[in-house]
Amino acid sequence: MNIEYRRIDGKPIKKEDIDGSVALLHQYLHEFISKEALEKDVKYCFEKGRVVAAYDKDELVGVVVGVHTPFFEKFHIGHIAVKERFQGKGVGTELTEKVMPEDVGASVHLNLDNPEVEKFYHKMGFEQTHKRFKKTSKKDSDVKPSD
């Protein structure tokens, strides 16, 4: 396995990079976020944050997006996905390490009841610091995730 890691944010932003990132992320996150909301997040990270992709030859096999959050003075990892056949081989770890700036800490919000993802972040040195509460707005509750 010869994985190449590249930052793909910045100018000029390529539509195929955004589309490929959204498609891969949505494949794994469709239970938690609509494709439209995910596309909005990804575009924001391309413009204001960082996006790192993993390629096996020309095939996109993993991607992570994040943005600096001045409110928390941290870099926030927004979304990450690695194709199933590449999971457990260090691709997610490498993506996460490459997306985080060295001069600030990092944070991530996890969905409930996902012990494998929790183990992944604990192994990377992340510590649980608080619980997050969310109240869905009427507008949000009417939106169903798309496939």
C-alpha positions in Angstrom: 0.0 0.0 0.0 1.5 3.3 -1.1 -0.8 6.1 0.1 -0.2 9.7 -0.9 -1.5 12.4 1.4 -2.2 15.9 0.0 -3.7 19.1 1.2 -6.3 20.0 -1.4 -7.8 23.2 0.1 -6.6 26.6 -1.0 -6.8 28.4 -4.3 -7.8 27.5 -6.9 -10.4 25.2 -5.4 -11.3 22.4 -7.8 -14.9 21.3 -8.1 -13.9 17.7 -8.5 -12.0 17.9 -5.1 -15.1 19.2 -3.4 -17.5 16.7 -5.1 -15.2 13.8 -4.4 -14.8 14.8 -0.7 -18.5 15.2 -0.2 -19.3 11.9 -1.9 -16.8 9.9 0.2 -17.8 11.6 3.5 -21.5 11.3 2.8 -21.1 7.5 2.1 -20.1 7.1 5.8 -21.9 10.0 7.4 -25.4 9.9 5.7 -27.0 8.8 9.0 -25.9 11.9 10.8 -25.9 14.8 8.2 -27.7 15.6 5.0 -25.7 15.8 1.8 -26.6 19.5 1.5 -25.3 20.3 5.0 -22.2 18.3 4.5 -21.5 20.0 1.2 -21.8 23.4 3.0 -19.4 22.3 5.7 -16.9 20.9 3.2 -17.0 24.1 1.1 -16.4 26.2 4.2 -13.4 24.1 5.1 -12.0 24.3 1.6 -12.3 28.1 1.8 -11.4 28.9 5.4 -9.9 25.7 6.9 -7.9 22.6 5.9 -8.7 19.6 3.8 -6.4 16.6 3.5 -7.0 13.7 1.2 -5.5 10.3 0.9 -5.0 8.7 -2.5 -4.1 5.2 -3.6 -2.8 5.9 -7.1 -5.6 8.2 -8.3 -8.3 6.8 -6.1 -9.5 9.0 -3.2 -9.5 6.6 -0.2 -9.8 9.0 2.7 -10.5 12.7 3.5 -10.6 14.9 6.5 -11.9 18.5 6.8 -11.4 20.9 9.6 -11.3 24.6 10.6 -9.7 26.7 13.3 -12.3 27.8 15.8 -11.2 31.1 17.5 -14.0 30.7 20.1 -12.3 27.6 21.5 -8.8 28.5 20.3 -8.6 25.0 18.8 -8.6 23.4 15.4 -11.8 21.6 15.0 -12.0 18.4 13.0 -15.3 18.5 11.2 -15.6 15.3 9.3 -13.4 12.3 8.4 -14.0 9.2 6.3 -11.7 6.4 5.1 -12.9 3.8 2.6 -13.6 0.5 4.4 -10.9 -1.5 2.7 -8.3 1.0 3.9 -9.6 1.2 7.5 -7.4 -0.2 10.3 -4.2 0.6 8.2 -3.3 4.0 9.7 -4.9 6.1 7.0 -7.3 7.8 9.4 -4.5 8.5 11.9 -2.2 10.0 9.2 -5.1 12.1 7.8 -5.9 13.4 11.3 -2.2 14.2 12.1 -1.7 16.0 8.8 -4.8 18.2 9.0 -4.1 19.5 12.5 -1.9 22.6 12.8 1.1 22.1 15.1 0.6 25.3 17.0 -2.9 24.8 18.4 -4.8 22.0 20.0 -7.6 20.2 18.3 -11.1 19.1 19.1 -13.7 16.8 17.6 -17.4 16.2 18.3 -18.5 12.6 18.1 -21.9 11.1 17.7 -23.2 9.0 20.6 -22.6 5.3 20.9 -19.6 4.9 18.6 -17.0 3.2 20.7 -14.6 2.4 17.8 -14.4 6.1 16.9 -13.9 7.0 20.6 -11.0 4.5 20.8 -9.5 6.0 17.6 -9.3 9.5 19.1 -8.2 8.3 22.6 -5.3 6.4 20.9 -4.3 9.7 19.2 -4.2 11.5 22.5 -7.6 13.2 22.5 -9.3 13.4 25.9 -13.0 13.7 26.6 -13.5 17.2 28.1 -17.3 17.8 28.0 -20.6 16.6 26.8 -22.4 18.4 24.0 -26.1 19.1 24.1 -28.1 19.9 21.0 -31.7 21.1 20.5 -33.0 20.6 17.1 -34.9 23.5 15.5 -38.2 23.0 13.8 -36.5 23.7 10.5 -33.8 21.0 11.2 -36.4 18.4 12.4 -38.2 18.7 9.1 -35.0 17.9 7.1 -34.4 14.3 6.5 -30.9 13.1 5.6 -30.7 12.3 1.9 -29.0 9.2 0.4 
